[in-house]
Amino acid sequence: MLLNSKPRLRQVIRPLNAILYRRYTAMETPKTMEVKNMKIPPEPATVMDMPVEEPIKRKRIRIIEKIVKTPSERPAILDVPIEEPINAHILTNQIGSTHHHWSNALEKYPKLSKIKRKDILNSCKALKKLNFDVESILSKPLILYQNALTIQNRYEVLTECGFDPITLMLLTKYVRVMNNTVTKLKSFGYIPFETNMLENLCKCFTDVELYAKRFGELNDDMLIRQLREYVLNAYLRQRLNMNDDEIKKLWTVYTRIRHRSFKSVEAVIQLLLGELQFPKERIIKNAYLLYADVDNIRRIIQEIPSINGQDIRDIVYRRPKIVMSSCDGLLKSLEYIKAYGINESAITRCLEILTLGPDTILDRLKDLLAIEEFKVLSTNPRILRLVHYQNKARIRLEYLNHLKVRCASLHILSGASEKFAKFAHDGTDRTKGRDVLVFLENVLEKDQLHLRSLLSRHPNWCHIPVLQVKQCLEFLRSKNFTLACIYNNIYVLLYPIERIEEKLRQLYEPEYQEDLQLPIDSIYKLKKSEILTLILYLIECEYHFTGDGIWTQQQIHSVENFNNLLPDFPESINKVYKYGVKPSVSSNSKVKKPFAFTVQN
């Protein structure tokens, strides 16, 4: 529709926002509009109403499980130095002995060179602390496959059992030793004959009294691991009031407890009940805490006293699994998150992120900026949920892309499987607008409630994905429109860039200006804000100010066969709780068609 009259410029420009306001607030969105012999569906009711350019003929589309990104495509925000592989020169300088000896060891056991330098040096340090010299280590280099904590813990277990002396051979063959009887080990001289192992094990606990006489059925003909299991069960019954079912679950689910020293288990329980104020029921519910490293927990409390103003003790109480991560790993993770400009408040919204390793977090943060749909959410306070559930979010995003669903919110990508399946199959291609509001709040520096009150005047604003809003904003900024101008015409961010660019180009064409019959000598006399208002007016006047100008040409065509568009989840993914379920489609289901109606005057 053209402006045929010649009113003053003030009378043309100023009422435009008022017209849009009245149209968006007073009018209901029509079902369909006839414009130039073309049916435009303003609001797809369901995913089955989502139009595409042409139907896909294949019956099934395999979803790509991973989005492959080459290292060159990843933004290098945080440069992590590449560690030099282990070699004889490094081991000689850091540990000792000669270059020749270490060269022979690496040649005989080539897998040693694949161990991280930090891990192998820590293992050597732990062995030296236990009075093993370098020559002894070189005689049994396989011991270096074990990390420092494992070496220390196994040494404590052998000490508690009464082994004397404790050699590197015993540490290397620890599992086999635990699966032998006491009598057999005494016959080989690993344990003195006068040693009463059952009594030694009972004396390991200092906060409860256990008597060997209570275990009359136990004897030296039993395996060591069985003796230790009986004694530990008696301790847990008395210390934590665990019942038989809870103990059975402990040994079934958390089998690593069988390799923890009694000294370590006792120290962890004392710390949890004392300083961290864990009730016994919570320790039983999170029984994996029993094989945590007590020194590591103390380091976490001392070196990371708080996160975003919240005491680390309260954080650990909410997410106990955090203490299973190493303190050094947590410090690195916090460093990486901070380096990517993510506030600590985002960590407290997704404490599960601290249960991932630092290398995993760094890789996912890099990939986050390599995927446009994820990158636009980087300022969202819940962005770390997307990092934590990134593998699941990638698959869901690909699935929705095949369905031609554009509005994939952070909540849908990282939320519960049932909600995602409902959204993908039965829900409409729209969101609640939360991601758009968060993005605009950071860019325009305006209050979210105020932005929502403005955008909610447009009937279709929740159907626009945040990525399109971002791209439109960047386009307008590239055309030298200020943020103030964009804010004054905020609805323009909802419209396709092609349509805005078309109107902007036409405004500077003399023939089009003549058809508009604007009461000005030149379009250059208009302010930037007035130009945006005019563009918005010219787009919507073609659609009778119903808000239907936001739909692209791809959304005009109806879906001929939706069943051909619905892809399957990968066959390797069949866990409902993790990735979601495949929406069931009835073979007799009918495809919904856009409703036809006539525009009322």
C-alpha positions in Angstrom: 0.0 0.0 0.0 1.4 3.4 -1.0 0.9 6.8 0.7 -1.1 8.7 -1.9 -1.8 11.8 0.2 0.8 14.5 0.9 0.6 15.2 4.6 3.4 16.8 6.5 6.2 14.6 7.5 5.4 14.9 11.1 1.9 13.6 10.5 3.4 10.6 8.6 6.2 9.5 10.9 4.8 10.1 14.4 1.6 8.1 14.2 3.4 5.0 12.8 4.3 3.5 16.2 0.9 4.4 17.5 -0.7 2.5 14.6 1.5 -0.5 15.3 0.7 -0.3 19.0 -3.1 -0.3 18.4 -2.9 -3.0 15.8 -0.7 -5.3 18.0 -2.7 -4.8 21.2 -6.3 -4.6 20.0 -6.4 -7.0 17.1 -6.3 -10.7 17.3 -4.0 -12.6 14.9 -6.0 -13.8 12.0 -5.8 -17.4 11.0 -4.6 -16.7 7.4 -4.3 -13.7 5.2 -4.7 -13.4 1.4 -2.1 -11.1 0.0 -1.3 -11.1 -3.7 -3.0 -14.5 -4.1 -0.7 -16.0 -1.5 -1.8 -17.7 1.7 0.4 -16.6 4.6 0.1 -18.6 7.8 0.8 -16.2 10.6 1.1 -18.7 13.4 1.9 -22.3 12.8 -0.2 -24.3 15.3 2.1 -27.3 15.5 5.3 -28.6 14.0 3.1 -30.4 11.4 2.1 -27.0 10.2 5.6 -25.9 9.7 6.2 -25.2 5.9 9.3 -25.9 4.0 10.6 -25.1 0.5 9.9 -28.6 -0.8 9.0 -31.9 0.7 11.9 -34.3 1.4 11.3 -37.5 -0.5 13.3 -39.7 1.8 11.3 -41.5 4.4 13.9 -41.2 7.1 16.7 -38.8 7.8 19.6 -40.0 9.8 20.6 -37.4 12.4 24.2 -36.4 12.6 25.4 -37.3 16.1 28.3 -34.8 16.2 28.9 -31.5 14.6 32.5 -31.8 13.4 34.6 -28.7 13.8 38.2 -28.5 12.7 40.6 -26.8 15.0 40.9 -23.8 12.7 37.2 -23.1 13.0 37.4 -22.9 16.8 38.0 -19.5 18.3 41.3 -19.3 20.2 40.1 -17.3 23.2 42.2 -19.3 25.8 45.5 -20.7 24.6 46.5 -23.8 26.6 50.1 -24.8 26.1 50.6 -28.2 24.5 52.4 -30.5 26.8 55.5 -32.1 25.5 55.3 -36.0 25.4 57.2 -37.9 28.0 60.7 -38.9 27.0 63.9 -40.1 28.6 65.4 -36.7 28.9 62.4 -35.3 30.9 62.3 -38.3 33.2 66.1 -38.1 33.8 65.9 -34.4 34.7 62.7 -34.6 36.8 63.1 -38.0 38.5 66.7 -39.0 38.4 68.8 -42.0 37.3 70.4 -42.1 33.8 69.1 -41.4 30.3 70.0 -45.0 29.2 67.9 -46.6 32.0 64.8 -44.5 31.1 65.3 -45.1 27.4 65.2 -48.8 28.0 62.1 -48.6 30.2 60.2 -46.5 27.5 61.3 -48.9 24.8 60.1 -51.9 26.8 56.8 -50.2 27.9 56.0 -47.7 25.1 52.6 -46.8 26.8 54.5 -45.0 29.5 55.1 -42.2 27.0 51.4 -41.6 26.7 50.9 -40.8 30.4 50.6 -37.1 31.3 53.8 -35.6 32.6 52.1 -34.3 35.7 50.6 -37.7 36.5 53.9 -39.6 36.1 55.8 -37.1 38.2 53.2 -37.2 41.0 53.3 -41.0 41.0 57.1 -40.9 41.4 56.8 -38.3 44.1 54.3 -40.5 46.0 56.6 -43.5 45.7 59.6 -41.6 46.9 57.5 -40.4 49.9 56.9 -44.1 50.7 60.7 -44.7 50.7 61.0 -46.2 47.2 64.1 -45.0 45.3 64.4 -44.4 41.6 66.2 -47.7 40.9 63.4 -49.6 42.5 60.9 -47.7 40.4 62.9 -48.6 37.3 62.8 -52.2 38.2 58.9 -52.1 38.2 58.1 -49.2 35.8 54.5 -50.5 35.4 53.8 -49.0 38.9 53.8 -45.6 37.1 50.5 -46.4 35.4 48.8 -45.9 38.8 48.2 -42.4 39.9 49.6 -41.0 43.2 46.3 -41.3 45.1 45.9 -45.0 44.1 49.5 -45.8 45.2 49.1 -44.1 48.5 45.7 -45.8 49.2 47.0 -49.2 48.3 50.0 -48.8 50.5 47.7 -47.9 53.4 45.5 -51.0 52.8 48.5 -53.3 52.8 49.8 -51.6 56.0 46.4 -52.1 57.7 46.4 -55.8 56.7 49.8 -56.3 58.3 52.0 -56.9 55.2 55.7 -56.5 56.1 57.7 -55.5 54.1 55.6 -53.7 51.4 57.3 -54.0 48.1 56.7 -52.6 44.7 55.7 -56.1 43.5 52.9 -56.1 46.1 51.7 -52.7 45.0 51.8 -53.7 41.3 49.9 -57.0 42.0 47.6 -55.4 44.6 44.3 -56.8 43.1 45.7 -60.3 42.9 47.0 -60.1 46.5 43.5 -59.0 47.8 42.0 -62.1 46.1 44.3 -64.5 48.1 43.7 -66.1 51.5 45.6 -64.9 54.6 47.0 -68.4 55.1 48.5 -68.5 51.6 50.1 -65.1 51.9 51.6 -66.0 55.2 53.1 -69.2 53.7 54.9 -67.0 51.1 56.2 -64.7 53.8 54.4 -61.6 52.8 52.6 -61.5 56.2 54.3 -62.5 59.5 52.8 -65.7 60.9 52.1 -64.1 64.3 50.0 -61.3 62.7 46.3 -61.4 63.6 44.9 -59.7 60.5 41.3 -59.6 61.8 42.4 -57.8 65.0 44.5 -55.4 63.0 41.6 -54.5 60.8 39.3 -53.9 63.8 41.9 -51.6 65.4 42.0 -49.4 62.3 38.8 -47.5 63.4 39.2 -45.1 66.3 35.7 -43.5 66.5 33.9 -46.9 67.2 35.0 -50.0 69.0 35.0 -53.2 67.0 36.1 -56.5 68.7 37.5 -59.4 66.8 35.6 -61.8 69.0 32.4 -60.6 67.4 33.6 -62.1 64.1 33.8 -65.7 65.2 33.0 -67.1 61.8 36.0 -65.3 60.2 39.4 -67.0 59.8 42.6 -66.9 57.9 41.3 -69.3 55.2 39.1 -66.5 53.8 40.1 -64.0 51.1 41.5 -60.7 52.4 38.9 -58.7 50.5 36.2 -60.8 52.2 37.6 -60.1 55.7 37.8 -56.4 54.9 34.3 -56.3 53.6 32.9 -57.9 56.8 34.8 -55.5 59.1 33.8 -52.4 57.0 30.1 -53.5 57.1 30.2 -53.8 60.9 31.7 -50.3 61.1 29.1 -48.7 58.7 26.3 -50.3 60.6 27.6 -48.8 63.9 28.8 -45.4 62.6 26.1 -44.6 60.1 23.3 -46.9 61.1 23.2 -48.5 57.7 20.8 -51.4 57.2 21.4 -54.6 55.2 19.7 -53.2 52.1 21.8 -50.1 52.1 25.0 -52.1 52.6 24.0 -54.4 49.8 23.4 -51.5 47.5 26.8 -50.0 48.5 28.7 -53.1 47.4 26.7 -53.5 44.2 26.7 -49.9 43.0 29.9 -48.4 44.5 32.3 -51.2 44.1 35.3 -48.9 44.4 34.8 -48.8 48.2 36.4 -52.2 48.5 39.8 -50.7 47.6 39.7 -47.7 50.0 41.7 -47.9 53.2 39.7 -47.9 56.5 41.7 -44.9 57.6 40.5 -42.9 54.6 36.8 -44.0 55.0 36.9 -43.0 58.7 38.4 -39.6 57.9 35.9 -38.8 55.2 33.0 -39.7 57.5 34.4 -37.5 60.3 34.8 -34.6 57.9 31.3 -34.9 56.4 29.6 -35.3 59.8 31.6 -32.6 61.4 32.8 -29.6 59.3 30.4 -30.1 56.4 27.4 -30.9 58.6 26.1 -33.8 56.5 23.4 -35.9 58.2 23.9 -39.6 58.1 21.0 -40.1 55.8 22.6 -37.8 53.2 25.9 -39.7 53.3 24.1 -43.0 52.8 22.1 -41.5 49.9 25.4 -40.3 48.3 27.5 -43.4 49.3 30.1 -42.7 46.7 31.4 -40.0 49.1 32.9 -42.8 51.2 35.7 -43.3 48.7 36.4 -39.6 48.3 39.9 -38.2 49.1 39.7 -36.4 52.4 42.8 -34.3 51.7 41.3 -33.2 48.4 38.1 -32.1 50.2 40.1 -30.1 52.7 42.0 -28.4 49.9 38.7 -27.5 48.2 37.4 -25.9 51.4 40.6 -23.9 51.9 41.5 -22.9 48.3 37.9 -22.3 47.0 36.2 -20.8 50.0 33.3 -19.4 48.0 31.7 -19.1 44.5 29.7 -16.0 43.7 29.5 -15.2 47.4 28.1 -18.6 48.4 30.1 -20.6 50.9 31.7 -23.7 49.4 30.3 -25.8 52.2 26.8 -25.0 51.2 27.6 -25.6 47.5 29.1 -29.0 48.4 26.1 -29.9 50.4 23.8 -29.1 47.5 26.0 -31.0 45.0 28.1 -33.5 46.9 29.6 -35.0 43.7 31.7 -31.8 43.4 34.2 -33.1 46.0 34.9 -36.1 43.8 36.7 -33.7 41.4 40.3 -32.8 42.2 40.9 -29.3 43.6 43.4 -28.6 40.9 40.8 -29.5 38.3 38.2 -27.3 39.9 40.6 -24.3 39.9 41.3 -24.9 36.2 37.6 -25.2 35.4 36.8 -21.9 37.2 39.7 -20.3 35.3 38.4 -21.5 31.9 34.9 -20.4 32.7 36.1 -16.9 33.7 38.3 -16.6 30.7 35.3 -17.1 28.4 33.5 -14.2 30.1 31.0 -16.3 32.0 30.0 -14.9 35.4 30.3 -16.9 38.6 26.6 -16.5 39.0 26.1 -18.9 36.1 28.1 -21.6 38.0 25.7 -21.4 40.9 22.8 -21.9 38.5 24.4 -25.1 37.2 26.7 -26.7 39.8 26.8 -29.9 37.8 29.3 -28.2 35.5 31.9 -28.6 38.3 31.6 -32.4 38.1 33.1 -32.3 34.6 36.9 -32.4 34.0 38.6 -29.1 33.1 39.7 -30.4 29.7 36.1 -31.4 28.9 34.8 -28.0 30.0 37.5 -26.2 27.8 36.6 -28.2 24.7 32.9 -27.6 25.2 33.4 -23.9 25.7 35.4 -23.7 22.4 32.6 -25.6 20.6 30.0 -23.3 22.2 31.4 -20.4 20.2 31.6 -22.5 17.0 27.9 -23.3 16.8 25.8 -20.2 16.0 22.7 -21.4 17.8 24.8 -21.9 21.0 27.0 -18.8 20.6 24.0 -16.4 20.7 23.1 -17.8 24.1 26.6 -17.1 25.6 25.2 -14.2 27.7 22.4 -16.2 29.1 22.8 -16.7 32.9 22.0 -20.4 32.4 24.5 -20.9 29.6 26.5 -23.5 31.6 23.5 -25.9 31.4 24.1 -25.9 27.7 27.8 -26.7 28.3 27.0 -29.5 30.7 24.4 -31.1 28.4 26.2 -30.1 25.2 26.2 -33.6 23.6 22.5 -33.9 24.2 21.8 -30.4 23.0 23.7 -31.0 19.7 21.6 -34.0 18.8 18.4 -32.2 19.7 19.4 -29.2 17.6 20.1 -31.4 14.6 16.8 -33.1 15.1 14.8 -29.9 15.3 16.7 -28.5 12.2 15.4 -31.5 10.2 11.9 -30.7 11.4 12.4 -27.1 10.2 11.8 -26.0 13.8 13.7 -22.7 14.4 12.7 -21.7 17.9 14.9 -24.1 20.0 15.3 -22.4 23.4 18.1 -23.1 25.9 15.5 -24.8 28.1 14.3 -27.1 25.3 17.8 -28.0 24.3 19.0 -28.9 27.8 15.8 -29.7 29.6 13.9 -32.9 30.4 13.4 -35.5 27.7 9.7 -35.6 28.0 9.4 -31.9 27.5 11.6 -32.0 24.5 9.7 -34.9 22.9 6.4 -33.0 23.4 7.9 -29.8 21.9 9.3 -31.6 18.9 6.2 -33.5 18.0 3.1 -31.7 19.5 4.3 -28.3 20.4 4.3 -25.1 18.4 7.4 -23.6 16.9 7.6 -20.9 19.5 9.2 -20.2 22.8 8.3 -18.1 25.8 10.7 -15.4 24.7 13.1 -15.8 27.6 16.3 -16.2 25.5 15.4 -13.1 23.3 14.8 -11.0 26.4 18.1 -12.0 28.0 20.0 -11.3 24.7 18.4 -7.8 24.3 18.8 -7.0 27.9 22.6 -7.4 27.6 22.8 -5.6 24.2 20.4 -2.7 24.8 21.0 -2.5 28.6 17.3 -2.3 29.3 15.2 -4.0 31.9 13.7 -7.4 31.0 10.2 -6.6 32.2 10.2 -3.4 30.1 11.4 -5.2 27.0 8.8 -7.9 27.5 6.0 -5.3 27.8 7.2 -3.8 24.5 7.7 -7.0 22.5 4.5 -8.6 23.8 2.5 -6.0 21.8 3.6 -7.9 18.7 1.4 -11.0 18.4 4.1 -13.2 16.9 7.2 -12.2 18.7 7.6 -15.6 20.5 7.9 -17.3 17.1 11.2 -15.5 16.3 14.4 -17.4 17.3 17.0 -15.4 19.2 19.6 -16.1 16.5 17.5 -14.3 13.9 17.1 -11.3 16.3 20.9 -11.3 16.8 21.6 -11.4 13.0 19.0 -8.7 12.4 20.6 -6.5 15.0 24.1 -7.0 13.5 22.7 -6.1 10.1 21.2 -2.9 11.3 24.4 -2.0 13.2 26.3 -2.6 10.0 24.0 0.0 8.3 25.0 2.5 11.0 21.8 2.4 13.0 22.5 3.2 16.6 21.2 1.0 19.5 19.0 3.9 20.5 17.4 3.9 17.1 16.9 0.2 17.2 15.4 0.3 20.6 12.9 3.0 19.5 11.8 0.6 16.7 12.5 -2.7 18.6 9.9 -4.6 16.5 12.1 -4.3 13.4 14.3 -7.0 15.0 11.6 -9.5 14.5 11.5 -9.2 10.7 13.6 -11.0 8.1 16.7 -9.2 7.1 15.9 -9.7 3.4 12.6 -7.8 3.8 14.3 -5.0 5.8 17.1 -4.7 3.2 14.6 -4.6 0.4 12.6 -1.7 1.9 15.8 0.1 2.8 17.1 -0.2 -0.7 13.7 0.9 -2.2 13.6 4.0 0.1 16.7 5.4 -1.7 15.3 4.7 -5.2 13.9 7.9 -6.8 11.0 6.1 -8.4 9.9 4.6 -5.2 10.2 7.9 -3.4 8.0 9.5 -6.0 5.4 6.8 -5.5 5.5 7.3 -1.7 5.0 11.0 -2.2 6.7 11.9 1.0 6.5 15.7 1.9 10.3 16.0 1.9 12.8 17.0 -0.7 15.2 14.1 0.1 15.1 10.9 2.0 18.4 11.9 3.5 16.6 14.5 5.6 15.0 11.8 7.7 16.6 10.7 10.9 17.9 7.2 11.3 15.1 6.4 13.8 12.5 7.7 11.4 13.9 5.6 8.6 13.5 2.5 10.7 10.0 3.5 11.6 9.1 4.0 7.9 10.6 0.6 7.0 8.6 -1.1 9.7 5.4 0.7 8.5 6.0 -0.2 4.8 6.5 -3.9 5.7 3.4 -4.2 7.9 1.1 -2.1 5.7 1.3 -4.9 3.1 -0.1 -7.3 5.8 -2.7 -4.9 7.2 -0.7 -4.5 10.4 -1.4 -8.0 11.7 2.2 -8.8 12.4 2.4 -11.3 9.6 5.3 -9.6 8.0 7.7 -11.6 10.1 7.1 -14.8 8.1 9.7 -15.7 5.5 8.9 -17.1 2.0 10.0 -20.6 3.2 7.2 -20.5 5.8 4.5 -19.8 3.2 4.5 -23.3 1.5 2.5 -25.9 3.3 3.9 -29.3 4.3 2.7 -32.0 1.9 3.9 -35.0 3.8 5.0 -34.4 7.3 5.8 -38.1 7.9 8.6 -37.9 5.4 10.1 -35.0 7.4 10.2 -36.7 10.8 13.7 -38.1 11.4 14.6 -40.9 13.8 17.0 -40.5 16.7 20.3 -42.3 16.1 19.9 -46.1 16.8 22.7 -45.9 19.3 20.7 -43.6 21.4 17.9 -45.3 23.2 18.0 -43.9 26.7 14.9 -41.9 27.4 16.3 -40.1 30.4 19.3 -38.8 28.5 18.5 -37.8 24.9 14.7 -38.0 24.7 12.3 -40.3 22.9 11.4 -40.6 19.3 8.0 -39.0 18.8 5.5 -41.6 17.7 3.8 -40.9 14.4 0.6 -42.8 13.4 0.6 -44.0 9.8 -3.0 -42.8 9.5 -2.3 -39.4 10.9 -3.5 -36.5 8.8 -1.5 -33.4 7.9 -3.1 -30.2 9.2 -3.6 -27.5 6.6 -3.6 -23.8 7.2 -6.9 -22.3 8.0 -8.4 -20.1 5.3 -10.2 -17.0 6.2 -11.1 -13.6 4.8 -9.7 -10.3 6.2 -12.4 -8.4 7.9 -12.5 -4.6 7.5 
